[in-house]
Amino acid sequence: MNVGIRNREAHASILKMRIDRKKCCYCGGCVGACPLNALELWETELVVDEDKCTDCGICVKCCPVGAIEAD
């Protein structure tokens, strides 16, 4: 499974969320919980759209396997 972050270079200084590829079970719970639709599942990849993400932490709280952590 791949974890991608759109616009990483443009927003590297504000990136506060980390996704552990080994823990992620690809369930989509974080995608459904995000109020801003900043997370997407693409076949075998979880993508974070940092233009939408506000680091609210809802995805961190709803992940059943603890794959998302806030830095």
C-alpha positions in Angstrom: 0.0 0.0 0.0 1.2 3.5 -0.9 0.5 6.6 1.0 0.7 9.8 -1.0 0.5 13.4 -0.1 -0.5 15.9 -2.8 1.5 19.1 -2.8 4.0 17.9 -0.2 6.7 20.3 -1.5 4.5 23.3 -1.3 3.3 22.5 2.2 6.2 20.6 3.8 6.6 23.1 6.6 3.0 22.7 7.8 2.7 18.9 7.4 1.6 17.6 10.9 0.0 14.3 10.0 1.9 11.0 9.5 0.4 7.8 8.1 2.1 4.5 8.9 1.9 2.4 5.8 2.5 -0.8 7.7 -0.4 -0.2 10.1 -3.0 1.2 7.6 -5.6 -1.5 6.9 -7.1 0.5 4.0 -10.6 0.5 5.6 -11.5 4.1 4.5 -12.7 5.1 7.9 -10.6 8.3 7.8 -11.9 9.2 4.4 -15.5 9.1 5.6 -14.7 10.9 8.8 -12.9 13.9 7.2 -15.2 16.9 7.2 -13.3 18.5 4.4 -12.8 15.5 2.1 -9.1 15.9 2.3 -8.4 12.1 2.2 -9.0 9.8 -0.7 -8.5 6.1 -1.4 -7.1 5.4 -4.9 -6.9 1.7 -5.6 -3.9 0.9 -3.4 -3.0 4.4 -2.2 -4.2 6.7 0.6 -3.9 10.3 -0.6 -4.0 13.4 1.6 -4.9 16.7 -0.2 -3.1 19.3 1.8 -4.9 22.1 0.1 -8.0 20.9 1.9 -6.5 19.4 5.1 -6.5 21.7 8.2 -4.9 19.2 10.6 -8.1 19.0 12.6 -7.1 15.5 13.8 -10.5 13.8 13.2 -8.8 11.1 11.0 -6.3 10.4 13.8 -9.1 9.8 16.3 -11.2 7.6 14.0 -8.4 5.3 12.7 -9.1 1.8 14.2 -5.5 0.7 13.9 -3.7 3.9 14.9 -2.1 4.3 11.5 -2.5 8.1 11.5 -0.5 10.2 13.9 -0.2 14.0 14.4 3.3 15.4 14.7 
